[in-house]
Amino acid sequence: MLTMDYRYVDNLSADQVMENDLVQIAGEIVQIIEIQSTKNGYIFTYQNEFGEKEVDEFSDDVIFKLFV
């Protein structure tokens, strides 16, 4: 993922996020790599602009900012 200017376009709930979406997590715009559904929400694997990957779990009611 290259460093560039991003434009905020919408809010998405956790169940609306798709792989390859650019969303804001913990104040950082990241690319979603993989999504796994769990009993209590979703597990997202994502990477930041430096290629660092992280895995985190989110409940159904979390709202994410979508960027393009």
SEVEX-408148 format. One record per atom (N, C-alpha, C): x, y, z; residue number from 1; residue in one letter. Coordinates in nm, 2 decimals, decimal comma. Layout:
residues N
<site><u>X</u><v>Y</v><w>Z</w><resi>NUM</resi><resn>A</resn></site>
...
end
This chain:
residues 68
<site><u>0,08</u><v>-0,12</v><w>0,00</w><resi>1</resi><resn>M</resn></site>
<site><u>0,00</u><v>0,00</v><w>0,00</w><resi>1</resi><resn>M</resn></site>
<site><u>0,09</u><v>0,12</v><w>0,00</w><resi>1</resi><resn>M</resn></site>
<site><u>0,07</u><v>0,21</v><w>-0,09</w><resi>2</resi><resn>L</resn></site>
<site><u>0,15</u><v>0,33</v><w>-0,11</w><resi>2</resi><resn>L</resn></site>
<site><u>0,10</u><v>0,44</v><w>-0,02</w><resi>2</resi><resn>L</resn></site>
<site><u>0,19</u><v>0,53</v><w>0,02</w><resi>3</resi><resn>T</resn></site>
<site><u>0,15</u><v>0,64</v><w>0,10</w><resi>3</resi><resn>T</resn></site>
<site><u>0,09</u><v>0,74</v><w>0,00</w><resi>3</resi><resn>T</resn></site>
<site><u>-0,03</u><v>0,79</v><w>0,03</w><resi>4</resi><resn>M</resn></site>
<site><u>-0,10</u><v>0,89</v><w>-0,05</w><resi>4</resi><resn>M</resn></site>
<site><u>-0,21</u><v>0,96</v><w>0,03</w><resi>4</resi><resn>M</resn></site>
<site><u>-0,27</u><v>1,05</v><w>-0,04</w><resi>5</resi><resn>D</resn></site>
<site><u>-0,39</u><v>1,12</v><w>0,03</w><resi>5</resi><resn>D</resn></site>
<site><u>-0,51</u><v>1,04</v><w>0,02</w><resi>5</resi><resn>D</resn></site>
<site><u>-0,58</u><v>1,02</v><w>0,13</w><resi>6</resi><resn>Y</resn></site>
<site><u>-0,70</u><v>0,94</v><w>0,13</w><resi>6</resi><resn>Y</resn></site>
<site><u>-0,82</u><v>1,04</v><w>0,15</w><resi>6</resi><resn>Y</resn></site>
<site><u>-0,94</u><v>0,99</v><w>0,09</w><resi>7</resi><resn>R</resn></site>
<site><u>-1,06</u><v>1,07</v><w>0,11</w><resi>7</resi><resn>R</resn></site>
<site><u>-1,16</u><v>0,99</v><w>0,18</w><resi>7</resi><resn>R</resn></site>
<site><u>-1,21</u><v>1,05</v><w>0,29</w><resi>8</resi><resn>Y</resn></site>
<site><u>-1,32</u><v>0,98</v><w>0,37</w><resi>8</resi><resn>Y</resn></site>
<site><u>-1,45</u><v>0,98</v><w>0,29</w><resi>8</resi><resn>Y</resn></site>
<site><u>-1,51</u><v>0,86</v><w>0,28</w><resi>9</resi><resn>V</resn></site>
<site><u>-1,63</u><v>0,85</v><w>0,20</w><resi>9</resi><resn>V</resn></site>
<site><u>-1,76</u><v>0,80</v><w>0,27</w><resi>9</resi><resn>V</resn></site>
<site><u>-1,74</u><v>0,72</v><w>0,38</w><resi>10</resi><resn>D</resn></site>
<site><u>-1,86</u><v>0,67</v><w>0,45</w><resi>10</resi><resn>D</resn></site>
<site><u>-1,82</u><v>0,60</v><w>0,58</w><resi>10</resi><resn>D</resn></site>
<site><u>-1,92</u><v>0,57</v><w>0,66</w><resi>11</resi><resn>N</resn></site>
<site><u>-1,91</u><v>0,49</v><w>0,78</w><resi>11</resi><resn>N</resn></site>
<site><u>-1,96</u><v>0,35</v><w>0,75</w><resi>11</resi><resn>N</resn></site>
<site><u>-1,89</u><v>0,25</v><w>0,80</w><resi>12</resi><resn>L</resn></site>
<site><u>-1,93</u><v>0,11</v><w>0,78</w><resi>12</resi><resn>L</resn></site>
<site><u>-1,93</u><v>0,04</v><w>0,91</w><resi>12</resi><resn>L</resn></site>
<site><u>-2,03</u><v>-0,04</v><w>0,93</w><resi>13</resi><resn>S</resn></site>
<site><u>-2,03</u><v>-0,13</v><w>1,05</w><resi>13</resi><resn>S</resn></site>
<site><u>-1,94</u><v>-0,25</v><w>1,02</w><resi>13</resi><resn>S</resn></site>
<site><u>-1,90</u><v>-0,32</v><w>1,12</w><resi>14</resi><resn>A</resn></site>
<site><u>-1,81</u><v>-0,43</v><w>1,11</w><resi>14</resi><resn>A</resn></site>
<site><u>-1,86</u><v>-0,53</v><w>1,00</w><resi>14</resi><resn>A</resn></site>
<site><u>-1,99</u><v>-0,56</v><w>0,99</w><resi>15</resi><resn>D</resn></site>
<site><u>-2,04</u><v>-0,66</v><w>0,90</w><resi>15</resi><resn>D</resn></site>
<site><u>-2,04</u><v>-0,60</v><w>0,75</w><resi>15</resi><resn>D</resn></site>
<site><u>-2,02</u><v>-0,47</v><w>0,73</w><resi>16</resi><resn>Q</resn></site>
<site><u>-2,01</u><v>-0,42</v><w>0,60</w><resi>16</resi><resn>Q</resn></site>
<site><u>-1,87</u><v>-0,41</v><w>0,54</w><resi>16</resi><resn>Q</resn></site>
<site><u>-1,77</u><v>-0,42</v><w>0,63</w><resi>17</resi><resn>V</resn></site>
<site><u>-1,63</u><v>-0,41</v><w>0,58</w><resi>17</resi><resn>V</resn></site>
<site><u>-1,60</u><v>-0,53</v><w>0,50</w><resi>17</resi><resn>V</resn></site>
<site><u>-1,52</u><v>-0,50</v><w>0,39</w><resi>18</resi><resn>M</resn></site>
<site><u>-1,48</u><v>-0,61</v><w>0,30</w><resi>18</resi><resn>M</resn></site>
<site><u>-1,33</u><v>-0,61</v><w>0,29</w><resi>18</resi><resn>M</resn></site>
<site><u>-1,28</u><v>-0,73</v><w>0,24</w><resi>19</resi><resn>E</resn></site>
<site><u>-1,13</u><v>-0,74</v><w>0,22</w><resi>19</resi><resn>E</resn></site>
<site><u>-1,09</u><v>-0,63</v><w>0,12</w><resi>19</resi><resn>E</resn></site>
<site><u>-0,98</u><v>-0,58</v><w>0,14</w><resi>20</resi><resn>N</resn></site>
<site><u>-0,91</u><v>-0,47</v><w>0,05</w><resi>20</resi><resn>N</resn></site>
<site><u>-0,97</u><v>-0,33</v><w>0,08</w><resi>20</resi><resn>N</resn></site>
<site><u>-1,07</u><v>-0,32</v><w>0,17</w><resi>21</resi><resn>D</resn></site>
<site><u>-1,12</u><v>-0,19</v><w>0,21</w><resi>21</resi><resn>D</resn></site>
<site><u>-1,01</u><v>-0,11</v><w>0,28</w><resi>21</resi><resn>D</resn></site>
<site><u>-1,01</u><v>0,02</v><w>0,27</w><resi>22</resi><resn>L</resn></site>
<site><u>-0,92</u><v>0,11</v><w>0,35</w><resi>22</resi><resn>L</resn></site>
<site><u>-1,01</u><v>0,17</v><w>0,46</w><resi>22</resi><resn>L</resn></site>
<site><u>-0,98</u><v>0,13</v><w>0,58</w><resi>23</resi><resn>V</resn></site>
<site><u>-1,06</u><v>0,18</v><w>0,69</w><resi>23</resi><resn>V</resn></site>
<site><u>-0,96</u><v>0,24</v><w>0,80</w><resi>23</resi><resn>V</resn></site>
<site><u>-1,02</u><v>0,32</v><w>0,89</w><resi>24</resi><resn>Q</resn></site>
<site><u>-0,94</u><v>0,38</v><w>1,00</w><resi>24</resi><resn>Q</resn></site>
<site><u>-0,96</u><v>0,29</v><w>1,12</w><resi>24</resi><resn>Q</resn></site>
<site><u>-0,84</u><v>0,24</v><w>1,17</w><resi>25</resi><resn>I</resn></site>
<site><u>-0,84</u><v>0,17</v><w>1,30</w><resi>25</resi><resn>I</resn></site>
<site><u>-0,73</u><v>0,23</v><w>1,39</w><resi>25</resi><resn>I</resn></site>
<site><u>-0,77</u><v>0,27</v><w>1,51</w><resi>26</resi><resn>A</resn></site>
<site><u>-0,68</u><v>0,33</v><w>1,60</w><resi>26</resi><resn>A</resn></site>
<site><u>-0,61</u><v>0,45</v><w>1,55</w><resi>26</resi><resn>A</resn></site>
<site><u>-0,68</u><v>0,53</v><w>1,47</w><resi>27</resi><resn>G</resn></site>
<site><u>-0,63</u><v>0,66</v><w>1,42</w><resi>27</resi><resn>G</resn></site>
<site><u>-0,54</u><v>0,64</v><w>1,29</w><resi>27</resi><resn>G</resn></site>
<site><u>-0,53</u><v>0,52</v><w>1,24</w><resi>28</resi><resn>E</resn></site>
<site><u>-0,44</u><v>0,49</v><w>1,13</w><resi>28</resi><resn>E</resn></site>
<site><u>-0,52</u><v>0,43</v><w>1,02</w><resi>28</resi><resn>E</resn></site>
<site><u>-0,50</u><v>0,47</v><w>0,89</w><resi>29</resi><resn>I</resn></site>
<site><u>-0,57</u><v>0,41</v><w>0,78</w><resi>29</resi><resn>I</resn></site>
<site><u>-0,50</u><v>0,28</v><w>0,74</w><resi>29</resi><resn>I</resn></site>
<site><u>-0,57</u><v>0,17</v><w>0,73</w><resi>30</resi><resn>V</resn></site>
<site><u>-0,51</u><v>0,04</v><w>0,71</w><resi>30</resi><resn>V</resn></site>
<site><u>-0,59</u><v>-0,03</v><w>0,60</w><resi>30</resi><resn>V</resn></site>
<site><u>-0,53</u><v>-0,13</v><w>0,54</w><resi>31</resi><resn>Q</resn></site>
<site><u>-0,60</u><v>-0,21</v><w>0,44</w><resi>31</resi><resn>Q</resn></site>
<site><u>-0,64</u><v>-0,34</v><w>0,50</w><resi>31</resi><resn>Q</resn></site>
<site><u>-0,76</u><v>-0,38</v><w>0,48</w><resi>32</resi><resn>I</resn></site>
<site><u>-0,81</u><v>-0,51</v><w>0,54</w><resi>32</resi><resn>I</resn></site>
<site><u>-0,76</u><v>-0,62</v><w>0,45</w><resi>32</resi><resn>I</resn></site>
<site><u>-0,70</u><v>-0,72</v><w>0,51</w><resi>33</resi><resn>I</resn></site>
<site><u>-0,64</u><v>-0,83</v><w>0,43</w><resi>33</resi><resn>I</resn></site>
<site><u>-0,73</u><v>-0,95</v><w>0,44</w><resi>33</resi><resn>I</resn></site>
<site><u>-0,78</u><v>-0,98</v><w>0,56</w><resi>34</resi><resn>E</resn></site>
<site><u>-0,87</u><v>-1,10</v><w>0,58</w><resi>34</resi><resn>E</resn></site>
<site><u>-0,97</u><v>-1,07</v><w>0,69</w><resi>34</resi><resn>E</resn></site>
<site><u>-1,09</u><v>-1,13</v><w>0,67</w><resi>35</resi><resn>I</resn></site>
<site><u>-1,20</u><v>-1,11</v><w>0,77</w><resi>35</resi><resn>I</resn></site>
<site><u>-1,25</u><v>-1,25</v><w>0,81</w><resi>35</resi><resn>I</resn></site>
<site><u>-1,26</u><v>-1,27</v><w>0,94</w><resi>36</resi><resn>Q</resn></site>
<site><u>-1,31</u><v>-1,40</v><w>0,99</w><resi>36</resi><resn>Q</resn></site>
<site><u>-1,43</u><v>-1,37</v><w>1,08</w><resi>36</resi><resn>Q</resn></site>
<site><u>-1,54</u><v>-1,43</v><w>1,06</w><resi>37</resi><resn>S</resn></site>
<site><u>-1,66</u><v>-1,41</v><w>1,14</w><resi>37</resi><resn>S</resn></site>
<site><u>-1,64</u><v>-1,50</v><w>1,27</w><resi>37</resi><resn>S</resn></site>
<site><u>-1,68</u><v>-1,44</v><w>1,38</w><resi>38</resi><resn>T</resn></site>
<site><u>-1,68</u><v>-1,52</v><w>1,51</w><resi>38</resi><resn>T</resn></site>
<site><u>-1,82</u><v>-1,51</v><w>1,57</w><resi>38</resi><resn>T</resn></site>
<site><u>-1,83</u><v>-1,58</v><w>1,68</w><resi>39</resi><resn>K</resn></site>
<site><u>-1,96</u><v>-1,58</v><w>1,75</w><resi>39</resi><resn>K</resn></site>
<site><u>-1,99</u><v>-1,44</v><w>1,80</w><resi>39</resi><resn>K</resn></site>
<site><u>-1,89</u><v>-1,36</v><w>1,84</w><resi>40</resi><resn>N</resn></site>
<site><u>-1,92</u><v>-1,23</v><w>1,90</w><resi>40</resi><resn>N</resn></site>
<site><u>-1,88</u><v>-1,11</v><w>1,81</w><resi>40</resi><resn>N</resn></site>
<site><u>-1,84</u><v>-1,14</v><w>1,69</w><resi>41</resi><resn>G</resn></site>
<site><u>-1,80</u><v>-1,03</v><w>1,60</w><resi>41</resi><resn>G</resn></site>
<site><u>-1,72</u><v>-1,08</v><w>1,48</w><resi>41</resi><resn>G</resn></site>
<site><u>-1,61</u><v>-1,00</v><w>1,46</w><resi>42</resi><resn>Y</resn></site>
<site><u>-1,52</u><v>-1,03</v><w>1,35</w><resi>42</resi><resn>Y</resn></site>
<site><u>-1,37</u><v>-1,02</v><w>1,39</w><resi>42</resi><resn>Y</resn></site>
<site><u>-1,29</u><v>-1,10</v><w>1,33</w><resi>43</resi><resn>I</resn></site>
<site><u>-1,15</u><v>-1,08</v><w>1,34</w><resi>43</resi><resn>I</resn></site>
<site><u>-1,09</u><v>-1,03</v><w>1,21</w><resi>43</resi><resn>I</resn></site>
<site><u>-1,03</u><v>-0,91</v><w>1,21</w><resi>44</resi><resn>F</resn></site>
<site><u>-0,97</u><v>-0,85</v><w>1,10</w><resi>44</resi><resn>F</resn></site>
<site><u>-0,82</u><v>-0,87</v><w>1,10</w><resi>44</resi><resn>F</resn></site>
<site><u>-0,76</u><v>-0,91</v><w>0,99</w><resi>45</resi><resn>T</resn></site>
<site><u>-0,62</u><v>-0,90</v><w>0,96</w><resi>45</resi><resn>T</resn></site>
<site><u>-0,60</u><v>-0,78</v><w>0,87</w><resi>45</resi><resn>T</resn></site>
<site><u>-0,51</u><v>-0,69</v><w>0,91</w><resi>46</resi><resn>Y</resn></site>
<site><u>-0,49</u><v>-0,57</v><w>0,83</w><resi>46</resi><resn>Y</resn></site>
<site><u>-0,35</u><v>-0,53</v><w>0,83</w><resi>46</resi><resn>Y</resn></site>
<site><u>-0,31</u><v>-0,44</v><w>0,73</w><resi>47</resi><resn>Q</resn></site>
<site><u>-0,18</u><v>-0,39</v><w>0,73</w><resi>47</resi><resn>Q</resn></site>
<site><u>-0,18</u><v>-0,24</v><w>0,71</w><resi>47</resi><resn>Q</resn></site>
<site><u>-0,08</u><v>-0,18</v><w>0,77</w><resi>48</resi><resn>N</resn></site>
<site><u>-0,07</u><v>-0,03</v><w>0,76</w><resi>48</resi><resn>N</resn></site>
<site><u>0,02</u><v>0,00</v><w>0,63</w><resi>48</resi><resn>N</resn></site>
<site><u>0,04</u><v>0,13</v><w>0,62</w><resi>49</resi><resn>E</resn></site>
<site><u>0,12</u><v>0,18</v><w>0,50</w><resi>49</resi><resn>E</resn></site>
<site><u>0,26</u><v>0,13</v><w>0,49</w><resi>49</resi><resn>E</resn></site>
<site><u>0,31</u><v>0,08</v><w>0,61</w><resi>50</resi><resn>F</resn></site>
<site><u>0,45</u><v>0,03</v><w>0,61</w><resi>50</resi><resn>F</resn></site>
<site><u>0,46</u><v>-0,12</v><w>0,59</w><resi>50</resi><resn>F</resn></site>
<site><u>0,34</u><v>-0,18</v><w>0,57</w><resi>51</resi><resn>G</resn></site>
<site><u>0,33</u><v>-0,33</v><w>0,54</w><resi>51</resi><resn>G</resn></site>
<site><u>0,33</u><v>-0,41</v><w>0,67</w><resi>51</resi><resn>G</resn></site>
<site><u>0,32</u><v>-0,35</v><w>0,78</w><resi>52</resi><resn>E</resn></site>
<site><u>0,31</u><v>-0,42</v><w>0,91</w><resi>52</resi><resn>E</resn></site>
<site><u>0,17</u><v>-0,47</v><w>0,93</w><resi>52</resi><resn>E</resn></site>
<site><u>0,16</u><v>-0,60</v><w>0,95</w><resi>53</resi><resn>K</resn></site>
<site><u>0,03</u><v>-0,67</v><w>0,97</w><resi>53</resi><resn>K</resn></site>
<site><u>-0,01</u><v>-0,68</v><w>1,11</w><resi>53</resi><resn>K</resn></site>
<site><u>-0,14</u><v>-0,67</v><w>1,14</w><resi>54</resi><resn>E</resn></site>
<site><u>-0,19</u><v>-0,69</v><w>1,28</w><resi>54</resi><resn>E</resn></site>
<site><u>-0,32</u><v>-0,76</v><w>1,27</w><resi>54</resi><resn>E</resn></site>
<site><u>-0,36</u><v>-0,83</v><w>1,38</w><resi>55</resi><resn>V</resn></site>
<site><u>-0,49</u><v>-0,90</v><w>1,39</w><resi>55</resi><resn>V</resn></site>
<site><u>-0,56</u><v>-0,85</v><w>1,51</w><resi>55</resi><resn>V</resn></site>
<site><u>-0,69</u><v>-0,81</v><w>1,49</w><resi>56</resi><resn>D</resn></site>
<site><u>-0,76</u><v>-0,76</v><w>1,60</w><resi>56</resi><resn>D</resn></site>
<site><u>-0,91</u><v>-0,81</v><w>1,59</w><resi>56</resi><resn>D</resn></site>
<site><u>-0,98</u><v>-0,82</v><w>1,70</w><resi>57</resi><resn>E</resn></site>
<site><u>-1,12</u><v>-0,86</v><w>1,70</w><resi>57</resi><resn>E</resn></site>
<site><u>-1,21</u><v>-0,74</v><w>1,73</w><resi>57</resi><resn>E</resn></site>
<site><u>-1,32</u><v>-0,73</v><w>1,66</w><resi>58</resi><resn>F</resn></site>
<site><u>-1,41</u><v>-0,62</v><w>1,67</w><resi>58</resi><resn>F</resn></site>
<site><u>-1,55</u><v>-0,68</v><w>1,69</w><resi>58</resi><resn>F</resn></site>
<site><u>-1,63</u><v>-0,61</v><w>1,77</w><resi>59</resi><resn>S</resn></site>
<site><u>-1,77</u><v>-0,65</v><w>1,79</w><resi>59</resi><resn>S</resn></site>
<site><u>-1,86</u><v>-0,60</v><w>1,67</w><resi>59</resi><resn>S</resn></site>
<site><u>-1,98</u><v>-0,65</v><w>1,67</w><resi>60</resi><resn>D</resn></site>
<site><u>-2,07</u><v>-0,61</v><w>1,55</w><resi>60</resi><resn>D</resn></site>
<site><u>-2,10</u><v>-0,46</v><w>1,55</w><resi>60</resi><resn>D</resn></site>
<site><u>-2,10</u><v>-0,40</v><w>1,67</w><resi>61</resi><resn>D</resn></site>
<site><u>-2,14</u><v>-0,26</v><w>1,68</w><resi>61</resi><resn>D</resn></site>
<site><u>-2,04</u><v>-0,15</v><w>1,65</w><resi>61</resi><resn>D</resn></site>
<site><u>-1,91</u><v>-0,19</v><w>1,62</w><resi>62</resi><resn>V</resn></site>
<site><u>-1,81</u><v>-0,10</v><w>1,59</w><resi>62</resi><resn>V</resn></site>
<site><u>-1,83</u><v>-0,04</v><w>1,45</w><resi>62</resi><resn>V</resn></site>
<site><u>-1,81</u><v>0,10</v><w>1,45</w><resi>63</resi><resn>I</resn></site>
<site><u>-1,82</u><v>0,17</v><w>1,32</w><resi>63</resi><resn>I</resn></site>
<site><u>-1,68</u><v>0,21</v><w>1,27</w><resi>63</resi><resn>I</resn></site>
<site><u>-1,66</u><v>0,19</v><w>1,14</w><resi>64</resi><resn>F</resn></site>
<site><u>-1,53</u><v>0,22</v><w>1,08</w><resi>64</resi><resn>F</resn></site>
<site><u>-1,55</u><v>0,33</v><w>0,97</w><resi>64</resi><resn>F</resn></site>
<site><u>-1,45</u><v>0,42</v><w>0,96</w><resi>65</resi><resn>K</resn></site>
<site><u>-1,45</u><v>0,52</v><w>0,86</w><resi>65</resi><resn>K</resn></site>
<site><u>-1,39</u><v>0,45</v><w>0,73</w><resi>65</resi><resn>K</resn></site>
<site><u>-1,46</u><v>0,46</v><w>0,62</w><resi>66</resi><resn>L</resn></site>
<site><u>-1,41</u><v>0,41</v><w>0,49</w><resi>66</resi><resn>L</resn></site>
<site><u>-1,34</u><v>0,52</v><w>0,42</w><resi>66</resi><resn>L</resn></site>
<site><u>-1,22</u><v>0,48</v><w>0,36</w><resi>67</resi><resn>F</resn></site>
<site><u>-1,15</u><v>0,58</v><w>0,28</w><resi>67</resi><resn>F</resn></site>
<site><u>-1,12</u><v>0,52</v><w>0,14</w><resi>67</resi><resn>F</resn></site>
<site><u>-1,10</u><v>0,61</v><w>0,04</w><resi>68</resi><resn>V</resn></site>
<site><u>-1,06</u><v>0,57</v><w>-0,09</w><resi>68</resi><resn>V</resn></site>
<site><u>-0,94</u><v>0,65</v><w>-0,13</w><resi>68</resi><resn>V</resn></site>
end
